[in-house]
Every structure is written in C-alpha cells, then in structure tokens.
C-alpha cells in the first residue's frame, strides 16, 4: 500500500511517502522553494517523494492530510462564543481566511493534486486524521519499539494541546488529552513573543537562550500562570494571555508579572530576557517530567515516544 502524507497551509509544509509501513521519502517544501517555513501546498516536496519512490500520483492508494479543518473551525467558533464580545477583533481577523479558504481545504487539496497529476481534478482517496494522531504516529511508527507510551505536546491541534497514548504494532491509541486554551506550547510561545522572537518559529531561540539565564521567574510562573498537578496535567490562568481574544500572545498583566513589556525584535537582549527563557524552560521541563512519570505509571511501558513542537 502506498500512502502520501501531506502537511500544508499553516507552517513548514511537507510531504512523506510510505510504502507498506516503510518511509520511502520525506521532505519539507522550503527545501525546494527556499521560502523559510513555507506554508503553501507542498507540490515540489510531493514531486520529490514520488520521484524517489519511482511512482506517479495515480499509484498512490491514499492521500492523508495531517489534521481536520472543520474541528479547528469548531474550536475557533466555540472560543469566540466563550469569550464574546471580548474577542471580536481576533474573530473578525481570522474569519475571512476561514470562509474564503480553510473551510474548503478538501476541495483545494483535490485541485492542487489534480494539477500535480495533470488531470484537472484528483478524485482518489483523500483522508483526514486528527493532528495529535499524526504527531503520535510520526514518533511511534519510525521508532524501534513494538510497544511504547506516546506523549504529544504542542501549541494546539484541533482541540488537543497535550495527548497521552500508547502504540502497539500497527495501532496508536490516544488515552488522555488536555484541551485548548490550556497549552504548554502556547505558554512557551507566549514567552517567545515576550522575548521578541517570532511565534511558531522562534521557540528554538528561546530554548537556546535559556542556558544563559537563571530560572528566577520559574516559581512566579508556577504560582500565578500555570497550575501543575502531580500527574503533569495543568491549567493556565487566562487573565495573563491574549491569544483567545486578541491579536497578541500576552497582555499588560503578563508584563507586570515578569517585570517589563515585550522586547521589540531589534532591541538588545538583556539578562531579564535570558532569565525569562531559563524560567519557562525550567517550567516546561517540570511539566514534561511529571507527564512522563504519569504515563509510565498508567501504561507500564518502558519506552516513551515524544512528538509535537514542545518535544523539540
């Protein structure tokens, strides 16, 4: 069986070709377009994967997209209704893109695939999997383990921001989830934003900055911003964030808590910024360790596979 996996229309578009469970080829679109974090349809990456496999698109049994757009749209609507009318600016900004493009991704994908195949419109098998299932599969199936616990953590998929599960043979089962707006990935991105780096691409810079600082804000974060349970589950105090209702990650209350406003990208990095990076890194590691211990107890598994942006 030939399966073509596609990630697109968000950031770092990519494709992978799998034959009978073995990866034939995988590539990010930016490698071909030279556009960093290219979010467009990965036509060049798909062409590369097919060429590496010595096949045409017509030979592919299933094309699988990495998440479910309608569930994401549901989250957007429910979040707005939960915070309305406070989040109208954010809602008004995002709605045109959804109405014009994202709600029609299935049709768009068929059109793009048709152009790639030279057939006008592609009518083969097109499947959609949940975001965290895609992450979990990407970690477990290439691993050397027949069985393993799986921990996935990122900003947000459709609803899930954290998921715990187990992989056995050819199957992945998600057993527990934490849902938006409570997200360790978005907490990390909030500090990415505050320290002057770009969200969804600059988090690695915060991680690299962390060793130069002291985690002097870690206790403050855990006392005020994130409530961490013994099993690693957590909740964020939304009064410090703006990502549900506004156009930025954080707000004035967050600024007061950490001792200053967000750094502008051109400004010099100070010791406070380094200490903030060290602090959010320490908090992140504490949550991850508690989660890992918890899933070890729950599943009895000796092996752990990790996926998602936070697993970086």
C-alpha positions as CSV (number, residue, x, y, z in Angstrom):
1,X,0.0,0.0,0.0
2,X,1.2,3.5,-0.9
3,X,0.3,6.4,1.4
4,X,1.1,10.0,0.7
5,X,1.1,12.2,3.8
6,X,0.7,16.0,3.4
7,X,1.1,18.9,5.9
8,X,0.2,22.3,4.5
9,X,-1.5,25.7,4.9
10,X,-0.1,26.5,8.3
11,X,3.7,26.5,8.6
12,X,6.5,24.2,7.4
13,X,4.6,22.4,4.7
14,X,5.9,18.9,4.0
15,X,5.1,15.6,2.3
16,X,6.0,11.9,3.0
17,X,5.6,8.8,1.0
18,X,5.1,5.5,2.9
19,X,5.1,2.1,1.2
20,X,3.7,-0.8,3.3
21,X,4.7,0.9,6.6
22,X,8.2,2.0,5.4
23,X,9.1,5.6,4.7
24,X,10.2,5.9,1.1
25,X,10.9,9.7,1.2
26,X,10.0,12.8,3.1
27,X,10.8,16.5,2.5
28,X,9.8,20.0,3.6
29,X,8.6,22.4,0.9
30,X,11.0,25.1,1.9
31,X,13.9,23.0,0.8
32,X,12.8,23.5,-2.8
33,X,11.2,26.9,-2.7
34,X,13.8,28.5,-0.4
35,X,10.9,30.2,1.4
36,X,11.6,29.7,5.1
37,X,8.6,28.0,6.9
38,X,6.8,27.8,3.5
39,X,3.1,27.2,4.3
40,X,1.9,26.6,0.7
41,X,0.8,23.4,-0.9
42,X,3.9,21.2,-1.0
43,X,3.9,20.5,-4.7
44,X,7.7,20.2,-5.0
45,X,8.0,18.1,-1.9
46,X,5.3,15.7,-3.2
47,X,7.0,15.5,-6.6
48,X,10.3,14.7,-4.9
49,X,8.8,11.9,-2.8
50,X,7.0,10.4,-5.8
51,X,10.2,10.5,-7.9
52,X,12.2,8.9,-5.0
53,X,9.6,6.1,-4.9
54,X,9.5,5.7,-8.7
55,X,5.7,6.1,-8.7
56,X,3.1,8.5,-10.0
57,X,0.3,10.1,-8.0
58,X,-2.1,7.6,-9.7
59,X,-0.2,4.8,-8.0
60,X,-1.0,6.2,-4.5
61,X,-3.7,4.3,-2.6
62,X,-4.5,7.1,-0.1
63,X,-3.5,10.7,0.4
64,X,-3.7,11.7,4.1
65,X,-3.9,15.3,5.4
66,X,-2.4,15.9,8.8
67,X,-5.4,17.4,10.6
68,X,-9.2,18.1,10.5
69,X,-10.0,21.6,9.4
70,X,-13.7,21.5,10.4
71,X,-12.7,20.6,14.0
72,X,-10.3,23.6,14.1
73,X,-13.1,25.8,12.8
74,X,-15.4,24.5,15.6
75,X,-12.7,25.5,18.2
76,X,-12.5,28.9,16.7
77,X,-16.3,29.4,16.9
78,X,-16.6,28.0,20.4
79,X,-13.7,30.0,21.7
80,X,-15.3,33.2,20.3
81,X,-18.6,32.4,21.8
82,X,-17.0,31.6,25.2
83,X,-15.2,35.0,25.3
84,X,-17.6,37.2,23.3
85,X,-17.8,40.0,22.7
86,X,-14.2,40.5,24.0
87,X,-12.6,38.6,21.2
88,X,-14.3,40.2,18.3
89,X,-11.2,41.8,16.8
90,X,-9.4,38.4,16.7
91,X,-12.6,36.7,15.3
92,X,-13.0,39.4,12.6
93,X,-9.4,39.0,11.6
94,X,-9.5,35.2,11.3
95,X,-12.9,34.7,9.8
96,X,-12.3,35.9,6.2
97,X,-9.4,33.4,5.8
98,X,-11.6,30.6,7.0
99,X,-14.6,31.5,4.9
100,X,-12.6,32.0,1.8
101,X,-10.0,29.3,2.1
102,X,-9.7,27.0,5.1
103,X,-13.3,25.6,5.1
104,X,-12.7,24.4,1.5
105,X,-9.4,22.7,2.1
106,X,-10.7,19.3,0.9
107,X,-11.6,20.9,-2.5
108,X,-8.4,22.9,-2.6
109,X,-6.3,19.7,-2.0
110,X,-8.1,17.9,-4.8
111,X,-7.5,20.8,-7.1
112,X,-3.8,21.0,-6.2
113,X,-3.3,17.3,-6.6
114,X,-5.1,17.4,-9.9
115,X,-2.7,20.0,-11.2
116,X,0.2,17.9,-10.0
117,X,-1.2,14.9,-11.7
118,X,-2.0,16.8,-14.9
119,X,-5.7,15.7,-14.6
120,X,-7.5,18.9,-13.7
121,X,-9.0,17.4,-10.5
122,X,-7.8,14.5,-8.5
123,X,-10.6,12.1,-7.3
124,X,-8.6,9.5,-5.4
125,X,-8.9,8.5,-1.7
126,X,-8.3,11.6,0.4
127,X,-8.4,11.1,4.2
128,X,-8.0,13.4,7.2
129,X,-6.5,12.4,10.5
130,X,-6.5,14.3,13.8
131,X,-3.5,16.5,14.4
132,X,-2.3,14.7,17.5
133,X,-2.8,11.3,15.9
134,X,-0.4,12.5,13.1
135,X,2.1,13.6,15.7
136,X,1.9,10.3,17.7
137,X,2.2,8.2,14.5
138,X,5.3,10.2,13.4
139,X,7.0,9.4,16.7
140,X,5.9,5.8,17.3
141,X,5.9,4.1,13.8
142,X,9.5,5.0,12.9
143,X,10.7,4.0,16.4
144,X,12.4,0.6,17.1
145,X,9.7,-0.2,19.6
146,X,6.9,-2.8,19.2
147,X,5.1,-1.1,22.1
148,X,5.6,2.3,23.7
149,X,3.9,5.1,25.6
150,X,3.4,8.2,23.5
151,X,3.5,11.8,24.7
152,X,2.5,14.6,22.3
153,X,2.6,18.2,23.2
154,X,2.3,21.3,21.0
155,X,0.5,24.6,20.7
156,X,-2.8,23.2,19.7
157,X,-4.2,20.8,17.1
158,X,-7.9,20.8,16.6
159,X,-8.7,20.9,20.3
160,X,-5.9,18.9,21.9
161,X,-2.7,20.6,23.2
162,X,-1.4,17.6,25.0
163,X,-2.2,13.9,24.5
164,X,-1.0,10.7,26.1
165,X,-1.4,7.4,24.4
166,X,0.1,4.0,23.6
167,X,1.4,2.5,20.5
168,X,1.2,-1.3,19.8
169,X,2.3,-2.8,16.5
170,X,0.3,-1.0,13.8
171,X,-2.0,0.8,16.1
172,X,-1.9,4.1,18.1
173,X,-4.5,4.8,20.8
174,X,-4.9,8.2,22.5
175,X,-5.9,7.7,26.1
176,X,-5.9,11.1,27.6
177,X,-5.9,14.7,26.4
178,X,-5.7,18.3,27.6
179,X,-7.6,20.8,25.5
180,X,-7.3,24.4,24.4
181,X,-6.8,27.0,25.8
182,X,-4.6,25.2,28.3
183,X,-1.4,24.6,26.4
184,X,2.2,24.3,27.4
185,X,3.2,25.0,23.8
186,X,1.3,28.3,23.9
187,X,2.8,29.2,27.2
188,X,6.2,28.7,25.6
189,X,5.1,30.7,22.6
190,X,3.9,33.5,24.9
191,X,7.5,33.8,26.3
192,X,8.8,33.6,22.7
193,X,6.6,36.6,21.8
194,X,7.6,38.5,25.0
195,X,11.3,38.0,24.4
196,X,11.0,39.4,20.9
197,X,11.0,36.3,18.7
198,X,8.5,35.1,16.2
199,X,5.9,32.7,17.4
200,X,5.9,29.3,15.7
201,X,9.5,29.7,14.5
202,X,11.5,31.4,17.2
203,X,10.9,29.0,20.1
204,X,14.2,27.3,19.4
205,X,15.9,30.6,20.1
206,X,14.3,30.8,23.5
207,X,15.5,27.3,24.2
208,X,19.0,28.3,23.1
209,X,18.8,31.5,25.2
210,X,17.8,29.6,28.4
211,X,21.3,28.3,29.4
212,X,22.5,32.0,29.6
213,X,19.9,32.8,32.3
214,X,18.8,31.8,35.7
215,X,15.2,30.5,36.3
216,X,14.4,33.2,38.8
217,X,10.8,33.6,37.4
218,X,10.0,29.9,37.5
219,X,8.3,30.0,40.9
220,X,6.3,33.1,39.8
221,X,5.1,31.3,36.7
222,X,4.1,28.2,38.6
223,X,2.4,30.3,41.4
224,X,0.5,32.6,39.1
225,X,0.4,31.5,35.5
226,X,0.2,27.7,35.4
227,X,-1.3,25.2,37.9
228,X,0.6,22.0,37.5
229,X,-0.8,18.8,39.1
230,X,1.3,15.9,40.3
231,X,0.5,13.9,37.1
232,X,1.7,16.7,34.9
233,X,-1.8,17.9,33.9
234,X,-2.1,21.7,34.1
235,X,-4.3,24.7,33.6
236,X,-3.3,28.2,32.5
237,X,-4.7,31.4,34.1
238,X,-6.1,33.1,31.0
239,X,-6.0,36.5,32.6
240,X,-2.3,36.7,31.6
241,X,-2.9,35.9,27.9
242,X,-4.5,37.5,24.9
243,X,-4.3,34.6,22.4
244,X,-8.0,33.7,22.8
245,X,-9.4,37.2,22.4
246,X,-6.8,39.5,20.9
247,X,-4.1,39.8,18.3
248,X,-1.1,39.2,20.6
249,X,0.0,36.4,22.9
250,X,0.2,38.2,26.2
251,X,-1.3,41.3,27.9
252,X,-0.4,44.0,30.4
253,X,-1.0,41.7,33.4
254,X,1.7,39.4,32.0
255,X,4.0,42.3,31.5
256,X,3.6,43.4,35.1
257,X,4.2,39.8,36.4
258,X,7.5,39.4,34.5
259,X,8.8,42.9,35.1
260,X,8.5,44.7,31.8
261,X,7.0,45.0,28.3
262,X,7.7,42.7,25.4
263,X,11.0,43.1,23.7
264,X,10.9,44.6,20.2
265,X,12.8,42.4,17.7
266,X,15.6,45.0,17.2
267,X,16.2,45.6,20.9
268,X,19.2,44.3,22.7
269,X,18.7,41.1,24.8
270,X,19.1,41.7,28.5
271,X,19.7,39.4,31.4
272,X,16.0,39.6,32.2
273,X,15.2,38.1,28.8
274,X,17.7,35.3,29.4
275,X,16.2,34.7,32.9
276,X,12.7,34.5,31.4
277,X,13.9,32.0,28.8
278,X,15.6,29.9,31.5
279,X,12.4,30.1,33.7
280,X,9.9,29.0,31.0
281,X,12.4,26.2,30.0
282,X,12.5,25.0,33.6
283,X,8.7,25.0,34.0
284,X,8.4,23.2,30.7
285,X,10.8,20.5,31.8
286,X,9.0,20.1,35.1
287,X,5.7,19.5,33.3
288,X,7.2,17.1,30.8
289,X,8.9,15.1,33.6
290,X,5.7,14.8,35.6
291,X,3.8,13.7,32.4
292,X,6.5,11.1,31.6
293,X,6.3,9.6,35.1
294,X,2.5,9.6,34.9
295,X,2.3,7.8,31.6
296,X,4.9,5.3,32.8
297,X,2.6,4.5,35.8
298,X,-0.5,4.4,33.6
299,X,0.7,2.2,30.8
300,X,3.5,0.2,32.4
301,X,5.6,0.9,29.3
302,X,9.4,1.0,29.5
303,X,9.7,3.0,26.2
304,X,8.5,6.6,25.5
305,X,8.0,8.3,22.2
306,X,7.6,12.0,22.1
307,X,6.1,14.3,19.4
308,X,4.9,17.8,18.8
309,X,6.6,21.2,19.0
310,X,7.2,21.1,22.7
311,X,9.1,17.8,22.3
312,X,11.8,19.7,20.4
